[in-house]
């Protein structure tokens, strides 16, 4: 998959590309801004799908990934 196409797909459907939010941080093909955008999309999808069950665990994993992303506060 070409880089631009991969990035677009990851931003569109991150849960199809990555098993866990922390995997977004480990992907060396991504820049900081791309990582942040992917994590935001992931969070939005989880909130839209969630019925309360398991939401806390996923949100905690997303927050942990965002916390580890250097400069994340600059992208908010």
PQR file with spaces between the fields and no chain letter, atoms N, CA, C, O and H, PARSE charges and radii, in Angstrom:
ATOM       1  N    UNK     1       0.855   -1.167    0.000 -0.4000 1.5000
ATOM       2  CA   UNK     1       0.000    0.000    0.000 -0.0000 2.0000
ATOM       3  C    UNK     1       0.903    1.233    0.000  0.5500 1.7000
ATOM       4  O    UNK     1       1.818    1.338    0.817 -0.5500 1.4000
ATOM       5  N    UNK     2       0.649    2.143   -0.897 -0.4000 1.5000
ATOM       6  CA   UNK     2       1.417    3.384   -0.963 -0.0000 2.0000
ATOM       7  C    UNK     2       1.242    4.167    0.334  0.5500 1.7000
ATOM       8  O    UNK     2       0.215    4.056    1.002 -0.5500 1.4000
ATOM       9  H    UNK     2      -0.094    2.058   -1.561  0.4000 1.0000
ATOM      10  N    UNK     3       2.246    4.951    0.680 -0.4000 1.5000
ATOM      11  CA   UNK     3       2.245    5.671    1.957 -0.0000 2.0000
ATOM      12  C    UNK     3       1.019    6.573    2.119  0.5500 1.7000
ATOM      13  O    UNK     3       0.334    6.508    3.140 -0.5500 1.4000
ATOM      14  H    UNK     3       3.081    5.041    0.137  0.4000 1.0000
ATOM      15  N    UNK     4       0.741    7.403    1.130 -0.4000 1.5000
ATOM      16  CA   UNK     4      -0.394    8.334    1.246 -0.0000 2.0000
ATOM      17  C    UNK     4      -1.717    7.571    1.363  0.5500 1.7000
ATOM      18  O    UNK     4      -2.595    7.964    2.131 -0.5500 1.4000
ATOM      19  H    UNK     4       1.297    7.455    0.300  0.4000 1.0000
ATOM      20  N    UNK     5      -1.855    6.506    0.621 -0.4000 1.5000
ATOM      21  CA   UNK     5      -3.081    5.701    0.674 -0.0000 2.0000
ATOM      22  C    UNK     5      -3.204    5.023    2.051  0.5500 1.7000
ATOM      23  O    UNK     5      -4.287    4.965    2.633 -0.5500 1.4000
ATOM      24  H    UNK     5      -1.142    6.186   -0.003  0.4000 1.0000
ATOM      25  N    UNK     6      -2.077    4.515    2.551 -0.4000 1.5000
ATOM      26  CA   UNK     6      -2.080    3.889    3.874 -0.0000 2.0000
ATOM      27  C    UNK     6      -2.494    4.882    4.953  0.5500 1.7000
ATOM      28  O    UNK     6      -3.321    4.566    5.809 -0.5500 1.4000
ATOM      29  H    UNK     6      -1.197    4.562    2.078  0.4000 1.0000
ATOM      30  N    UNK     7      -1.919    6.082    4.913 -0.4000 1.5000
ATOM      31  CA   UNK     7      -2.227    7.108    5.915 -0.0000 2.0000
ATOM      32  C    UNK     7      -3.705    7.461    5.861  0.5500 1.7000
ATOM      33  O    UNK     7      -4.360    7.565    6.899 -0.5500 1.4000
ATOM      34  H    UNK     7      -1.248    6.339    4.218  0.4000 1.0000
ATOM      35  N    UNK     8      -4.227    7.644    4.668 -0.4000 1.5000
ATOM      36  CA   UNK     8      -5.647    7.976    4.516 -0.0000 2.0000
ATOM      37  C    UNK     8      -6.525    6.867    5.084  0.5500 1.7000
ATOM      38  O    UNK     8      -7.522    7.150    5.749 -0.5500 1.4000
ATOM      39  H    UNK     8      -3.695    7.560    3.826  0.4000 1.0000
ATOM      40  N    UNK     9      -6.171    5.624    4.834 -0.4000 1.5000
ATOM      41  CA   UNK     9      -6.956    4.494    5.351 -0.0000 2.0000
ATOM      42  C    UNK     9      -6.862    4.415    6.873  0.5500 1.7000
ATOM      43  O    UNK     9      -7.860    4.154    7.546 -0.5500 1.4000
ATOM      44  H    UNK     9      -5.362    5.395    4.294  0.4000 1.0000
ATOM      45  N    UNK    10      -5.670    4.639    7.415 -0.4000 1.5000
ATOM      46  CA   UNK    10      -5.485    4.598    8.866 -0.0000 2.0000
ATOM      47  C    UNK    10      -6.302    5.698    9.545  0.5500 1.7000
ATOM      48  O    UNK    10      -6.854    5.485   10.625 -0.5500 1.4000
ATOM      49  H    UNK    10      -4.859    4.851    6.869  0.4000 1.0000
ATOM      50  N    UNK    11      -6.380    6.863    8.921 -0.4000 1.5000
ATOM      51  CA   UNK    11      -7.169    7.965    9.478 -0.0000 2.0000
ATOM      52  C    UNK    11      -8.662    7.686    9.364  0.5500 1.7000
ATOM      53  O    UNK    11      -9.441    8.100   10.223 -0.5500 1.4000
ATOM      54  H    UNK    11      -5.932    7.036    8.043  0.4000 1.0000
ATOM      55  N    UNK    12      -9.060    6.988    8.314 -0.4000 1.5000
ATOM      56  CA   UNK    12     -10.466    6.689    8.079 -0.0000 2.0000
ATOM      57  C    UNK    12     -10.974    5.558    8.982  0.5500 1.7000
ATOM      58  O    UNK    12     -12.096    5.614    9.487 -0.5500 1.4000
ATOM      59  H    UNK    12      -8.427    6.651    7.617  0.4000 1.0000
ATOM      60  N    UNK    13     -10.135    4.528    9.181 -0.4000 1.5000
ATOM      61  CA   UNK    13     -10.574    3.356    9.951 -0.0000 2.0000
ATOM      62  C    UNK    13      -9.398    2.769   10.733  0.5500 1.7000
ATOM      63  O    UNK    13      -8.893    1.703   10.381 -0.5500 1.4000
ATOM      64  H    UNK    13      -9.224    4.482    8.771  0.4000 1.0000
ATOM      65  N    UNK    14      -8.960    3.455   11.787 -0.4000 1.5000
ATOM      66  CA   UNK    14      -7.766    3.009   12.512 -0.0000 2.0000
ATOM      67  C    UNK    14      -7.896    1.629   13.151  0.5500 1.7000
ATOM      68  O    UNK    14      -6.900    0.919   13.286 -0.5500 1.4000
ATOM      69  H    UNK    14      -9.370    4.321   12.073  0.4000 1.0000
ATOM      70  N    UNK    15      -9.098    1.243   13.541 -0.4000 1.5000
ATOM      71  CA   UNK    15      -9.249   -0.062   14.195 -0.0000 2.0000
ATOM      72  C    UNK    15      -9.087   -1.223   13.209  0.5500 1.7000
ATOM      73  O    UNK    15      -8.877   -2.363   13.623 -0.5500 1.4000
ATOM      74  H    UNK    15      -9.907    1.820   13.432  0.4000 1.0000
ATOM      75  N    UNK    16      -9.183   -0.941   11.934 -0.4000 1.5000
ATOM      76  CA   UNK    16      -8.936   -1.978   10.931 -0.0000 2.0000
ATOM      77  C    UNK    16      -7.437   -2.169   10.716  0.5500 1.7000
ATOM      78  O    UNK    16      -6.981   -3.263   10.383 -0.5500 1.4000
ATOM      79  H    UNK    16      -9.353   -0.014   11.598  0.4000 1.0000
ATOM      80  N    UNK    17      -6.686   -1.101   10.910 -0.4000 1.5000
ATOM      81  CA   UNK    17      -5.244   -1.127   10.658 -0.0000 2.0000
ATOM      82  C    UNK    17      -4.450   -1.543   11.902  0.5500 1.7000
ATOM      83  O    UNK    17      -3.467   -2.277   11.801 -0.5500 1.4000
ATOM      84  H    UNK    17      -7.057   -0.213   11.180  0.4000 1.0000
ATOM      85  N    UNK    18      -4.881   -1.073   13.066 -0.4000 1.5000
ATOM      86  CA   UNK    18      -4.135   -1.298   14.313 -0.0000 2.0000
ATOM      87  C    UNK    18      -4.959   -2.077   15.317  0.5500 1.7000
ATOM      88  O    UNK    18      -6.170   -1.884   15.423 -0.5500 1.4000
ATOM      89  H    UNK    18      -5.679   -0.477   13.149  0.4000 1.0000
ATOM      90  N    UNK    19      -4.300   -2.956   16.053 -0.4000 1.5000
ATOM      91  CA   UNK    19      -4.973   -3.756   17.079 -0.0000 2.0000
ATOM      92  C    UNK    19      -5.224   -2.944   18.351  0.5500 1.7000
ATOM      93  O    UNK    19      -6.257   -3.101   19.003 -0.5500 1.4000
ATOM      94  H    UNK    19      -3.316   -3.112   15.967  0.4000 1.0000
ATOM      95  N    UNK    20      -4.268   -2.076   18.695 -0.4000 1.5000
ATOM      96  CA   UNK    20      -4.358   -1.276   19.927 -0.0000 2.0000
ATOM      97  C    UNK    20      -3.885    0.138   19.645  0.5500 1.7000
ATOM      98  O    UNK    20      -3.096    0.355   18.726 -0.5500 1.4000
ATOM      99  H    UNK    20      -3.430   -1.949   18.166  0.4000 1.0000
ATOM     100  N    UNK    21      -4.355    1.093   20.417 -0.4000 1.5000
ATOM     101  CA   UNK    21      -3.910    2.477   20.208 -0.0000 2.0000
ATOM     102  C    UNK    21      -2.393    2.649   20.294  0.5500 1.7000
ATOM     103  O    UNK    21      -1.819    3.447   19.553 -0.5500 1.4000
ATOM     104  H    UNK    21      -4.997    0.916   21.164  0.4000 1.0000
ATOM     105  N    UNK    22      -1.752    1.921   21.174 -0.4000 1.5000
ATOM     106  CA   UNK    22      -0.300    2.061   21.332 -0.0000 2.0000
ATOM     107  C    UNK    22       0.433    1.669   20.056  0.5500 1.7000
ATOM     108  O    UNK    22       1.548    2.132   19.816 -0.5500 1.4000
ATOM     109  H    UNK    22      -2.218    1.273   21.776  0.4000 1.0000
ATOM     110  N    UNK    23      -0.180    0.822   19.236 -0.4000 1.5000
ATOM     111  CA   UNK    23       0.437    0.414   17.970 -0.0000 2.0000
ATOM     112  C    UNK    23       0.582    1.591   17.007  0.5500 1.7000
ATOM     113  O    UNK    23       1.469    1.595   16.153 -0.5500 1.4000
ATOM     114  H    UNK    23      -1.086    0.446   19.431  0.4000 1.0000
ATOM     115  N    UNK    24      -0.286    2.582   17.147 -0.4000 1.5000
ATOM     116  CA   UNK    24      -0.182    3.794   16.324 -0.0000 2.0000
ATOM     117  C    UNK    24       1.149    4.492   16.616  0.5500 1.7000
ATOM     118  O    UNK    24       1.806    4.991   15.702 -0.5500 1.4000
ATOM     119  H    UNK    24      -1.006    2.579   17.841  0.4000 1.0000
ATOM     120  N    UNK    25       1.538    4.524   17.879 -0.4000 1.5000
ATOM     121  CA   UNK    25       2.797    5.179   18.256 -0.0000 2.0000
ATOM     122  C    UNK    25       4.008    4.410   17.757  0.5500 1.7000
ATOM     123  O    UNK    25       5.052    5.001   17.482 -0.5500 1.4000
ATOM     124  H    UNK    25       1.005    4.119   18.621  0.4000 1.0000
ATOM     125  N    UNK    26       3.877    3.117   17.641 -0.4000 1.5000
ATOM     126  CA   UNK    26       4.997    2.279   17.237 -0.0000 2.0000
ATOM     127  C    UNK    26       5.208    2.260   15.725  0.5500 1.7000
ATOM     128  O    UNK    26       6.243    1.790   15.251 -0.5500 1.4000
ATOM     129  H    UNK    26       3.029    2.637   17.865  0.4000 1.0000
ATOM     130  N    UNK    27       4.261    2.755   14.982 -0.4000 1.5000
ATOM     131  CA   UNK    27       4.337    2.735   13.521 -0.0000 2.0000
ATOM     132  C    UNK    27       5.260    3.860   13.049  0.5500 1.7000
ATOM     133  O    UNK    27       4.898    5.035   13.112 -0.5500 1.4000
ATOM     134  H    UNK    27       3.421    3.137   15.367  0.4000 1.0000
ATOM     135  N    UNK    28       6.439    3.498   12.582 -0.4000 1.5000
ATOM     136  CA   UNK    28       7.459    4.469   12.186 -0.0000 2.0000
ATOM     137  C    UNK    28       7.123    5.187   10.877  0.5500 1.7000
ATOM     138  O    UNK    28       7.808    6.136   10.496 -0.5500 1.4000
ATOM     139  H    UNK    28       6.733    2.544   12.531  0.4000 1.0000
ATOM     140  N    UNK    29       6.088    4.743   10.202 -0.4000 1.5000
ATOM     141  CA   UNK    29       5.685    5.403    8.954 -0.0000 2.0000
ATOM     142  C    UNK    29       4.930    6.699    9.215  0.5500 1.7000
ATOM     143  O    UNK    29       4.707    7.485    8.294 -0.5500 1.4000
ATOM     144  H    UNK    29       5.532    3.972   10.512  0.4000 1.0000
ATOM     145  N    UNK    30       4.537    6.925   10.460 -0.4000 1.5000
ATOM     146  CA   UNK    30       3.694    8.065   10.799 -0.0000 2.0000
ATOM     147  C    UNK    30       4.480    9.195   11.441  0.5500 1.7000
ATOM     148  O    UNK    30       5.449    8.964   12.163 -0.5500 1.4000
ATOM     149  H    UNK    30       4.719    6.287   11.208  0.4000 1.0000
ATOM     150  N    UNK    31       4.052   10.410   11.169 -0.4000 1.5000
ATOM     151  CA   UNK    31       4.567   11.582   11.861 -0.0000 2.0000
ATOM     152  C    UNK    31       3.691   11.861   13.075  0.5500 1.7000
ATOM     153  O    UNK    31       2.657   11.219   13.263 -0.5500 1.4000
ATOM     154  H    UNK    31       3.264   10.598   10.582  0.4000 1.0000
ATOM     155  N    UNK    32       4.101   12.804   13.884 -0.4000 1.5000
ATOM     156  CA   UNK    32       3.349   13.126   15.104 -0.0000 2.0000
ATOM     157  C    UNK    32       1.915   13.566   14.792  0.5500 1.7000
ATOM     158  O    UNK    32       0.967   13.109   15.430 -0.5500 1.4000
ATOM     159  H    UNK    32       4.941   13.325   13.731  0.4000 1.0000
ATOM     160  N    UNK    33       1.768   14.442   13.823 -0.4000 1.5000
ATOM     161  CA   UNK    33       0.433   14.946   13.486 -0.0000 2.0000
ATOM     162  C    UNK    33      -0.469   13.810   12.994  0.5500 1.7000
ATOM     163  O    UNK    33      -1.648   13.757   13.344 -0.5500 1.4000
ATOM     164  H    UNK    33       2.538   14.814   13.305  0.4000 1.0000
ATOM     165  N    UNK    34       0.078   12.915   12.193 -0.4000 1.5000
ATOM     166  CA   UNK    34      -0.696   11.780   11.689 -0.0000 2.0000
ATOM     167  C    UNK    34      -1.118   10.866   12.836  0.5500 1.7000
ATOM     168  O    UNK    34      -2.254   10.393   12.878 -0.5500 1.4000
ATOM     169  H    UNK    34       1.036   12.958   11.909  0.4000 1.0000
ATOM     170  N    UNK    35      -0.202   10.623   13.760 -0.4000 1.5000
ATOM     171  CA   UNK    35      -0.539    9.791   14.923 -0.0000 2.0000
ATOM     172  C    UNK    35      -1.694   10.398   15.713  0.5500 1.7000
ATOM     173  O    UNK    35      -2.635    9.705   16.099 -0.5500 1.4000
ATOM     174  H    UNK    35       0.721   11.006   13.726  0.4000 1.0000
ATOM     175  N    UNK    36      -1.603   11.694   15.943 -0.4000 1.5000
ATOM     176  CA   UNK    36      -2.637   12.372   16.720 -0.0000 2.0000
ATOM     177  C    UNK    36      -3.987   12.312   16.003  0.5500 1.7000
ATOM     178  O    UNK    36      -5.014   12.066   16.635 -0.5500 1.4000
ATOM     179  H    UNK    36      -0.839   12.257   15.629  0.4000 1.0000
ATOM     180  N    UNK    37      -3.988   12.534   14.705 -0.4000 1.5000
ATOM     181  CA   UNK    37      -5.230   12.477   13.935 -0.0000 2.0000
ATOM     182  C    UNK    37      -5.842   11.080   13.968  0.5500 1.7000
ATOM     183  O    UNK    37      -7.059   10.935   14.089 -0.5500 1.4000
ATOM     184  H    UNK    37      -3.154   12.734   14.192  0.4000 1.0000
ATOM     185  N    UNK    38      -5.007   10.060   13.863 -0.4000 1.5000
ATOM     186  CA   UNK    38      -5.493    8.680   13.904 -0.0000 2.0000
ATOM     187  C    UNK    38      -6.083    8.375   15.277  0.5500 1.7000
ATOM     188  O    UNK    38      -7.149    7.767   15.369 -0.5500 1.4000
ATOM     189  H    UNK    38      -4.019   10.178   13.765  0.4000 1.0000
ATOM     190  N    UNK    39      -5.406    8.788   16.336 -0.4000 1.5000
ATOM     191  CA   UNK    39      -5.931    8.544   17.684 -0.0000 2.0000
ATOM     192  C    UNK    39      -7.238    9.300   17.920  0.5500 1.7000
ATOM     193  O    UNK    39      -8.132    8.790   18.597 -0.5500 1.4000
ATOM     194  H    UNK    39      -4.540    9.281   16.261  0.4000 1.0000
ATOM     195  N    UNK    40      -7.357   10.489   17.380 -0.4000 1.5000
ATOM     196  CA   UNK    40      -8.619   11.239   17.509 -0.0000 2.0000
ATOM     197  C    UNK    40      -9.760   10.517   16.793  0.5500 1.7000
ATOM     198  O    UNK    40     -10.867   10.409   17.321 -0.5500 1.4000
ATOM     199  H    UNK    40      -6.631   10.903   16.830  0.4000 1.0000
ATOM     200  N    UNK    41      -9.480   10.029   15.597 -0.4000 1.5000
ATOM     201  CA   UNK    41     -10.500    9.284   14.862 -0.0000 2.0000
ATOM     202  C    UNK    41     -10.901    8.047   15.645  0.5500 1.7000
ATOM     203  O    UNK    41     -12.088    7.742   15.760 -0.5500 1.4000
ATOM     204  H    UNK    41      -8.581   10.116   15.168  0.4000 1.0000
ATOM     205  N    UNK    42      -9.936    7.343   16.175 -0.4000 1.5000
ATOM     206  CA   UNK    42     -10.200    6.144   16.956 -0.0000 2.0000
ATOM     207  C    UNK    42     -11.122    6.478   18.119  0.5500 1.7000
ATOM     208  O    UNK    42     -12.111    5.785   18.360 -0.5500 1.4000
ATOM     209  H    UNK    42      -8.971    7.591   16.080  0.4000 1.0000
ATOM     210  N    UNK    43     -10.789    7.544   18.837 -0.4000 1.5000
ATOM     211  CA   UNK    43     -11.606    7.951   19.980 -0.0000 2.0000
ATOM     212  C    UNK    43     -13.037    8.282   19.549  0.5500 1.7000
ATOM     213  O    UNK    43     -13.994    7.885   20.214 -0.5500 1.4000
ATOM     214  H    UNK    43      -9.986    8.107   18.641  0.4000 1.0000
ATOM     215  N    UNK    44     -13.178    8.988   18.468 -0.4000 1.5000
ATOM     216  CA   UNK    44     -14.514    9.338   17.972 -0.0000 2.0000
ATOM     217  C    UNK    44     -15.320    8.091   17.618  0.5500 1.7000
ATOM     218  O    UNK    44     -16.506    7.999   17.933 -0.5500 1.4000
ATOM     219  H    UNK    44     -12.401    9.311   17.928  0.4000 1.0000
ATOM     220  N    UNK    45     -14.675    7.145   16.970 -0.4000 1.5000
ATOM     221  CA   UNK    45     -15.363    5.904   16.601 -0.0000 2.0000
ATOM     222  C    UNK    45     -15.781    5.109   17.831  0.5500 1.7000
ATOM     223  O    UNK    45     -16.884    4.566   17.880 -0.5500 1.4000
ATOM     224  H    UNK    45     -13.711    7.220   16.714  0.4000 1.0000
ATOM     225  N    UNK    46     -14.911    5.042   18.807 -0.4000 1.5000
ATOM     226  CA   UNK    46     -15.231    4.303   20.027 -0.0000 2.0000
ATOM     227  C    UNK    46     -16.421    4.942   20.732  0.5500 1.7000
ATOM     228  O    UNK    46     -17.336    4.248   21.173 -0.5500 1.4000
ATOM     229  H    UNK    46     -14.014    5.482   18.767  0.4000 1.0000
ATOM     230  N    UNK    47     -16.403    6.253   20.833 -0.4000 1.5000
ATOM     231  CA   UNK    47     -17.512    6.952   21.489 -0.0000 2.0000
ATOM     232  C    UNK    47     -18.824    6.734   20.730  0.5500 1.7000
ATOM     233  O    UNK    47     -19.877    6.581   21.348 -0.5500 1.4000
ATOM     234  H    UNK    47     -15.659    6.817   20.475  0.4000 1.0000
ATOM     235  N    UNK    48     -18.765    6.720   19.416 -0.4000 1.5000
ATOM     236  CA   UNK    48     -19.969    6.533   18.609 -0.0000 2.0000
ATOM     237  C    UNK    48     -20.529    5.116   18.732  0.5500 1.7000
ATOM     238  O    UNK    48     -21.744    4.921   18.712 -0.5500 1.4000
ATOM     239  H    UNK    48     -17.909    6.845   18.915  0.4000 1.0000
ATOM     240  N    UNK    49     -19.652    4.142   18.858 -0.4000 1.5000
ATOM     241  CA   UNK    49     -20.063    2.738   18.913 -0.0000 2.0000
ATOM     242  C    UNK    49     -20.395    2.254   20.320  0.5500 1.7000
ATOM     243  O    UNK    49     -21.146    1.296   20.501 -0.5500 1.4000
ATOM     244  H    UNK    49     -18.665    4.300   18.874  0.4000 1.0000
ATOM     245  N    UNK    50     -19.830    2.925   21.300 -0.4000 1.5000
ATOM     246  CA   UNK    50     -19.892    2.433   22.680 -0.0000 2.0000
ATOM     247  C    UNK    50     -21.299    2.461   23.241  0.5500 1.7000
ATOM     248  O    UNK    50     -22.078    3.386   23.011 -0.5500 1.4000
ATOM     249  H    UNK    50     -19.219    3.703   21.153  0.4000 1.0000
ATOM     250  N    UNK    51     -21.582    1.433   23.966 -0.4000 1.5000
ATOM     251  CA   UNK    51     -22.825    1.389   24.721 -0.0000 2.0000
ATOM     252  C    UNK    51     -22.505    1.407   26.208  0.5500 1.7000
ATOM     253  O    UNK    51     -23.310    0.996   27.044 -0.5500 1.4000
ATOM     254  H    UNK    51     -20.949    0.681   24.153  0.4000 1.0000
ATOM     255  N    UNK    52     -21.298    1.899   26.518 -0.4000 1.5000
ATOM     256  CA   UNK    52     -20.868    1.966   27.902 -0.0000 2.0000
ATOM     257  C    UNK    52     -20.021    0.787   28.314  0.5500 1.7000
ATOM     258  O    UNK    52     -19.203    0.897   29.228 -0.5500 1.4000
ATOM     259  H    UNK    52     -20.644    2.233   25.839  0.4000 1.0000
ATOM     260  N    UNK    53     -20.206   -0.337   27.653 -0.4000 1.5000
ATOM     261  CA   UNK    53     -19.488   -1.550   28.013 -0.0000 2.0000
ATOM     262  C    UNK    53     -18.096   -1.539   27.398  0.5500 1.7000
ATOM     263  O    UNK    53     -17.963   -1.505   26.174 -0.5500 1.4000
ATOM     264  H    UNK    53     -20.870   -0.426   26.911  0.4000 1.0000
ATOM     265  N    UNK    54     -17.078   -1.565   28.209 -0.4000 1.5000
ATOM     266  CA   UNK    54     -15.709   -1.578   27.735 -0.0000 2.0000
ATOM     267  C    UNK    54     -15.178   -0.219   27.311  0.5500 1.7000
ATOM     268  O    UNK    54     -14.013   -0.106   26.929 -0.5500 1.4000
ATOM     269  H    UNK    54     -17.186   -1.592   29.203  0.4000 1.0000
ATOM     270  N    UNK    55     -16.000    0.799   27.370 -0.4000 1.5000
ATOM     271  CA   UNK    55     -15.577    2.125   26.952 -0.0000 2.0000
ATOM     272  C    UNK    55     -14.408    2.621   27.786  0.5500 1.7000
ATOM     273  O    UNK    55     -13.463    3.204   27.253 -0.5500 1.4000
ATOM     274  H    UNK    55     -16.946    0.707   27.680  0.4000 1.0000
ATOM     275  N    UNK    56     -14.466    2.396   29.073 -0.4000 1.5000
ATOM     276  CA   UNK    56     -13.409    2.877   29.966 -0.0000 2.0000
ATOM     277  C    UNK    56     -12.047    2.315   29.623  0.5500 1.7000
ATOM     278  O    UNK    56     -11.053    3.040   29.649 -0.5500 1.4000
ATOM     279  H    UNK    56     -15.233    1.923   29.506  0.4000 1.0000
ATOM     280  N    UNK    57     -11.985    1.029   29.302 -0.4000 1.5000
ATOM     281  CA   UNK    57     -10.704    0.402   28.978 -0.0000 2.0000
ATOM     282  C    UNK    57     -10.129    0.967   27.682  0.5500 1.7000
ATOM     283  O    UNK    57      -8.936    1.261   27.607 -0.5500 1.4000
ATOM     284  H    UNK    57     -12.793    0.440   29.281  0.4000 1.0000
ATOM     285  N    UNK    58     -10.961    1.118   26.679 -0.4000 1.5000
ATOM     286  CA   UNK    58     -10.485    1.634   25.400 -0.0000 2.0000
ATOM     287  C    UNK    58     -10.074    3.095   25.539  0.5500 1.7000
ATOM     288  O    UNK    58      -9.047    3.508   24.999 -0.5500 1.4000
ATOM     289  H    UNK    58     -11.931    0.880   26.740  0.4000 1.0000
ATOM     290  N    UNK    59     -10.861    3.865   26.250 -0.4000 1.5000
ATOM     291  CA   UNK    59     -10.530    5.273   26.436 -0.0000 2.0000
ATOM     292  C    UNK    59      -9.227    5.424   27.219  0.5500 1.7000
ATOM     293  O    UNK    59      -8.438    6.325   26.936 -0.5500 1.4000
ATOM     294  H    UNK    59     -11.695    3.530   26.689  0.4000 1.0000
ATOM     295  N    UNK    60      -8.998    4.559   28.189 -0.4000 1.5000
ATOM     296  CA   UNK    60      -7.747    4.593   28.949 -0.0000 2.0000
ATOM     297  C    UNK    60      -6.563    4.275   28.041  0.5500 1.7000
ATOM     298  O    UNK    60      -5.512    4.906   28.154 -0.5500 1.4000
ATOM     299  H    UNK    60      -9.640    3.827   28.418  0.4000 1.0000
ATOM     300  N    UNK    61      -6.721    3.308   27.149 -0.4000 1.5000
ATOM     301  CA   UNK    61      -5.653    2.951   26.218 -0.0000 2.0000
ATOM     302  C    UNK    61      -5.377    4.098   25.252  0.5500 1.7000
ATOM     303  O    UNK    61      -4.222    4.378   24.932 -0.5500 1.4000
ATOM     304  H    UNK    61      -7.574    2.795   27.058  0.4000 1.0000
ATOM     305  N    UNK    62      -6.428    4.759   24.790 -0.4000 1.5000
ATOM     306  CA   UNK    62      -6.248    5.909   23.903 -0.0000 2.0000
ATOM     307  C    UNK    62      -5.553    7.056   24.621  0.5500 1.7000
ATOM     308  O    UNK    62      -4.655    7.687   24.063 -0.5500 1.4000
ATOM     309  H    UNK    62      -7.366    4.531   25.050  0.4000 1.0000
ATOM     310  N    UNK    63      -5.959    7.325   25.839 -0.4000 1.5000
ATOM     311  CA   UNK    63      -5.333    8.404   26.611 -0.0000 2.0000
ATOM     312  C    UNK    63      -3.862    8.101   26.875  0.5500 1.7000
ATOM     313  O    UNK    63      -3.023    9.000   26.816 -0.5500 1.4000
ATOM     314  H    UNK    63      -6.689    6.813   26.292  0.4000 1.0000
ATOM     315  N    UNK    64      -3.547    6.849   27.165 -0.4000 1.5000
ATOM     316  CA   UNK    64      -2.155    6.453   27.393 -0.0000 2.0000
ATOM     317  C    UNK    64      -1.326    6.668   26.130  0.5500 1.7000
ATOM     318  O    UNK    64      -0.203    7.165   26.205 -0.5500 1.4000
ATOM     319  H    UNK    64      -4.229    6.119   27.213  0.4000 1.0000
ATOM     320  N    UNK    65      -1.863    6.302   24.988 -0.4000 1.5000
ATOM     321  CA   UNK    65      -1.139    6.496   23.731 -0.0000 2.0000
ATOM     322  C    UNK    65      -0.921    7.981   23.468  0.5500 1.7000
ATOM     323  O    UNK    65       0.170    8.385   23.067 -0.5500 1.4000
ATOM     324  H    UNK    65      -2.776    5.898   24.928  0.4000 1.0000
ATOM     325  N    UNK    66      -1.949    8.795   23.689 -0.4000 1.5000
ATOM     326  CA   UNK    66      -1.813   10.238   23.481 -0.0000 2.0000
ATOM     327  C    UNK    66      -0.808   10.844   24.460  0.5500 1.7000
ATOM     328  O    UNK    66      -0.048   11.739   24.091 -0.5500 1.4000
ATOM     329  H    UNK    66      -2.836    8.467   24.014  0.4000 1.0000
ATOM     330  N    UNK    67      -0.799   10.368   25.686 -0.4000 1.5000
ATOM     331  CA   UNK    67       0.126   10.882   26.694 -0.0000 2.0000
ATOM     332  C    UNK    67       1.576   10.596   26.293  0.5500 1.7000
ATOM     333  O    UNK    67       2.465   11.412   26.538 -0.5500 1.4000
ATOM     334  H    UNK    67      -1.417    9.640   25.986  0.4000 1.0000
ATOM     335  N    UNK    68       1.804    9.449   25.683 -0.4000 1.5000
ATOM     336  CA   UNK    68       3.166    9.063   25.289 -0.0000 2.0000
ATOM     337  C    UNK    68       3.640    9.751   24.021  0.5500 1.7000
ATOM     338  O    UNK    68       4.834    9.739   23.724 -0.5500 1.4000
ATOM     339  H    UNK    68       1.082    8.786   25.484  0.4000 1.0000
ATOM     340  N    UNK    69       2.746   10.338   23.286 -0.4000 1.5000
ATOM     341  CA   UNK    69       3.102   10.984   22.033 -0.0000 2.0000
ATOM     342  C    UNK    69       3.746   12.340   22.332  0.5500 1.7000
ATOM     343  O    UNK    69       3.059   13.254   22.789 -0.5500 1.4000
ATOM     344  H    UNK    69       1.776   10.347   23.528  0.4000 1.0000
ATOM     345  N    UNK    70       5.047   12.488   22.085 -0.4000 1.5000
ATOM     346  CA   UNK    70       5.719   13.753   22.359 -0.0000 2.0000
ATOM     347  C    UNK    70       5.052   14.894   21.600  0.5500 1.7000
ATOM     348  O    UNK    70       4.730   14.766   20.419 -0.5500 1.4000
ATOM     349  H    UNK    70       5.605   11.746   21.714  0.4000 1.0000
ATOM     350  N    UNK    71       4.852   16.001   22.290 -0.4000 1.5000
ATOM     351  CA   UNK    71       4.271   17.173   21.653 -0.0000 2.0000
ATOM     352  C    UNK    71       2.774   17.072   21.409  0.5500 1.7000
ATOM     353  O    UNK    71       2.218   17.907   20.697 -0.5500 1.4000
ATOM     354  H    UNK    71       5.114   16.105   23.250  0.4000 1.0000
ATOM     355  N    UNK    72       2.108   16.081   21.976 -0.4000 1.5000
ATOM     356  CA   UNK    72       0.681   15.881   21.741 -0.0000 2.0000
ATOM     357  C    UNK    72      -0.122   17.104   22.138  0.5500 1.7000
ATOM     358  O    UNK    72      -1.113   17.430   21.486 -0.5500 1.4000
ATOM     359  H    UNK    72       2.560   15.402   22.555  0.4000 1.0000
ATOM     360  N    UNK    73       0.287   17.783   23.193 -0.4000 1.5000
ATOM     361  CA   UNK    73      -0.451   18.972   23.646 -0.0000 2.0000
ATOM     362  C    UNK    73      -0.385   20.088   22.616  0.5500 1.7000
ATOM     363  O    UNK    73      -1.260   20.953   22.591 -0.5500 1.4000
ATOM     364  H    UNK    73       1.092   17.519   23.723  0.4000 1.0000
ATOM     365  N    UNK    74       0.645   20.087   21.757 -0.4000 1.5000
ATOM     366  CA   UNK    74       0.777   21.110   20.723 -0.0000 2.0000
ATOM     367  C    UNK    74      -0.221   20.906   19.584  0.5500 1.7000
ATOM     368  O    UNK    74      -0.487   21.831   18.817 -0.5500 1.4000
ATOM     369  H    UNK    74       1.356   19.385   21.777  0.4000 1.0000
ATOM     370  N    UNK    75      -0.772   19.699   19.473 -0.4000 1.5000
ATOM     371  CA   UNK    75      -1.652   19.380   18.361 -0.0000 2.0000
ATOM     372  C    UNK    75      -3.111   19.469   18.709  0.5500 1.7000
ATOM     373  O    UNK    75      -3.961   19.326   17.830 -0.5500 1.4000
ATOM     374  H    UNK    75      -0.556   18.947   20.096  0.4000 1.0000
ATOM     375  N    UNK    76      -3.430   19.699   19.956 -0.4000 1.5000
ATOM     376  CA   UNK    76      -4.845   19.793   20.361 -0.0000 2.0000
ATOM     377  C    UNK    76      -5.477   21.062   19.856  0.5500 1.7000
ATOM     378  O    UNK    76      -6.658   21.304   20.102 -0.5500 1.4000
ATOM     379  H    UNK    76      -2.740   19.816   20.670  0.4000 1.0000
